[in-house]
Amino acid sequence: MGRRYFTPRLFAFLRELADNNERDWFKANQDRFEEVVRRPALDFIEDFSEPLYKISKHFTADARKVGGSLFRIQRDTRFSKDKTPYKTHVGIHFRHVATSDDVHAPGLYLHLEPSASLAAIGLWRPSADHAGNIRQFIVDHPDRWRRASRSRPFTSVYGSLSGQSLKRPPRGFCPDHPLIEDLKLRDFTASTRLRQAEVTAAGFMDTYATTVKAGAPLMRFLCEAISLGF
């Protein structure tokens, strides 16, 4: 039996925060936030470093309160019409060591939110150069791409790739290519929903590690396509 990191109290806090998304309420509940949200999340990140290293030594589990794997609860409202000050979910991002401060890089993402928790992998909205490199790598290694994105171990967990696509074939690639829908992808990502009962179970660390392992071939493919180690 593994350690239990997250409890229903985390999700209760997030529900109440959604109903009371204001600074005075959060300040009054700061100690509760630390106890049921931030401390368990940082403990999970710290303890996940060992199983993560066994999957890939090129991704980091950084348990710092600020600037690490745990996203800030505070929202950046500078350019948003929505001025509510706090996020109503917990976001954890295990980043590649070569791009530790960049969300547009290969990464593993854990999202905890009432009725909307998920685990995601891949590369979200890569630069034009990186997107081009990935597309060319798919063309050069089609069988390996199919194994990474369509094998039963992958699809049984993630289903299929998700994210946005270009409306037209990317420039320089044959519109009749058998993998043209893959080549049109703007996001090379996949995700799987998580039930609250899974997240709050004592074995969630193992559950999450198994989920990440199922996506490891895709992560390896994406990293190699843009000349990063896996």
N, C-alpha and C positions, 0 to 999 in steps of 0.2 A: 504494500500500500504506500503510495507516494505522499508527498506533502501537499496539503491543501493551501493554496495561495490566495485565491479569490473566493469571496463568500457572497451570498445574496445581499449583504449589506452594501457592497460596492454598487450593485445595480439599483438598490433603493436610494442610495445617495444621488446617483445620476438622474433618476426619475424626479427626485425632489429639486435637484438643481435645474432641470428643465422647466419646472413650474415656478422657480424662484431665481431666475438668472439675473442676479443683481449683486453688486459688490457688498452691500451690507449683510445680505444673507450669507454669502460665501465667507465673509470675515467671521461671522458668528459661528460658522460651522467649519472653520479652518482645522481645528484639532480632529474633527471627525474625518475630514478629507485626508489628512495625514495618516490616520489610523486605518481606514478601510479602503483607500484608493492608492495614494502615492507609495506608502511603505510596502504594501503587498506587491505592487507593480515593480518596484525597485528590487525587492527580494527575488521575484520571478526572473527579472533580467539578469541579476547576478548569478543565480543558480543555473540559468539556461546557457551560460557561457561554456560549460563543459560539454553538454550534448551538442551544442552548436559547433564547437571546435571539431567534434568527431564527424560532423557532416561536411564542414568546410572551415579551414583555418583562416580563410580570407574574409570572414564576416565577424562583426564585433557585437558583443553584448556589453554595453556601457551603462553601468548602474549609477552614474552621476545624477544628482537631482536636476541639474541644469546643463544642457548641452550634450546629453547622452542619448540613450536609446528611447527614453520616455519623452514624448512630446509634452510641451507645456499645456496646462489646462486653460491658460488664458488665450483668448482669440486675438488675432491681429485685425483690428477693426478699421485701420487707417483708410483702406480703399474699399470698404464694404458698406452697403446700405444697412446691413444688419449690425447694429451696435451692441447687441448683447455681449457681455464681457467674457463669458466662459463657454468652452466646448462642453457638450453634454455626452461625451464619450471619452474613453481612454485610448490613446494611440501609442503603440510601441513599434519602433522601426529598427531592425537589425541591419545595419548598413555594411557595404563593402569597405574594407580598410583603406582602399585607394581613394575612396570618394566619401569620406565619413560625414561630410556636411552637405551632401547633395541628395535631395529626394528624387532627382532625375537620374538615378543610377540603380544598378541591380540591388534589390533588397528584399527583405522579408518583413511583412507588416502584420501586426496583431491589433485588431480593433475590437474593443469591448464597449458595447452599447446595449441598453435594454431592447430586446427583440431584434437586434441587428448586428450581433457580434460576428466576426469573420476572421479568417486567416488568408492573407494574400501573399503572392510571390511575383517576382518578375521585374520588369523595367518599365516604369510609367513615364510616358511622354519624353522619350530620349531626344537628344539633340539631333539635328538633321544629319550630321556626320555619323553618329552612332546608329541612327535608324537605317541609314544607307548601308552601313557595315553589316548590320544584322540581316537585312534583306539579301545582301549578296552572299552571306554565309548560308542562308537558307537555300539559295539557288545552288551553291557549291556543295552542300551536304543535305540534300532533300531527305534521304532515308534516315539520317540521324535526327533531323528535325521532326520527322513523323514519329520516331520512337520517343522523342522527348516530349512531344505535345499530344500524342494520340495513343500511347501505350496504355494498357489496362491499369497499371499501378497509378498512372497520372489521372486518367479519366474517372477512375473510381472515387477519387478524392475531389478533384477540381472540375470534373465535367469537361469543359472546353476552355479555350482562351477567352478572355473578356477584354473589355476596353473599347475605345473608339477606333474607327477605321477611316481611311481616305475614301472619298466618293469615287475617285478614279484611280486607275493603276499608277503607281509612282513612276516618275520619269526615269527612263533608262531600263525599265523592266518590261518584258513581253506581256501584253494583256492576255495572251492565251496560255500563260504558264499554268500548269496544273495546281500550283500552290498560290495562285494570284490573290485569293482572299487573305491568305496569311501575309503576303507581301504588302497588302494594303493596310495592314494594322498600323495604327499610330502608337498604341500601347501594347507591349508584349507582356501581358499580365494574366493571372488566373487567381481565383479566390474560391473559398468554400465557406458556407455558413457554419456557425458554431452555436449550439444550443446552450442556454444558460446553465443547464444541468451539467454539461460537459465542462464548461469553464470553471464551475464551482466544485467540481469533483476532486478527490484527492489525487487522482492520476492524471490531471490535466497536463502536467509537464511532459509526460510520456506521450499523451495524445497529440500535443502540439508538435513534439519532435517527430513523430511518425508522419504527421501532415507535411512538415517541411521536407522530410526525406523523400516523400512521393514526388515533390517538385524539384528535387536536386538535379536530375538530368536537364531539365529546362533551364535552371539557373546556370549550370555549367556551360550549356550551349550559348546563352546570352553573354556570359562573361568572356568566353573565348572569342566570340564574334567581335567584341570591342577591346580585345587584347588585355583582358584582366585575368588574374589567376582565380582558380576556384578550389 
